[in-house]
């Protein structure tokens, strides 16, 4: 009877780990591929199909103002799952170089998402709302801020692929 309870308990633990892995992959994928889709597909189409650059900028700012809070929420969930894993598996995880790599990059993407959500996008929106000139694109401060935003988005994509690959490989909790 005790053996059956242990099997059931282990099975429950394995199902719980699998569930959290799936949730984390979904959250990371929403951020990583969301920023990729917006940057590489949506933005070029918006700027190609809306001839007035200021209007196209406004559309993209509105999209990013909606996207980054969602992305931040996804990263908060992913980081929470990583912290739960840390609390649950402690020393075992610290011996895993893959998990440490994954954890580092999940945190890094989370920081970049927070930076974009709470700093860059609001600053871009504020400049857009305060600007009375015909074009923000002539303002060097706006151009620098926009370039920083693009670099953060590219880094989120590239560095987000690392933990996605590690989690998807299923090897993250093996001892290295």
Secondary structure by P-SEA (a helix, b strand, c coil): caaaaaaaaaaaaaaaaaaaaaaaaaaaaaaaaaaaaaaccaaaaaaaacccaaaaaaaaaaaaaacaaaaaaaaaaaaaaaaaaaaacaaaaaacaaaaaaaaaaaaaaaaaaaaaccaaaaaaaaaaacccccccccaaaaaaaaaaaaaaaaaaaaaaaaaaaaaaccccccc
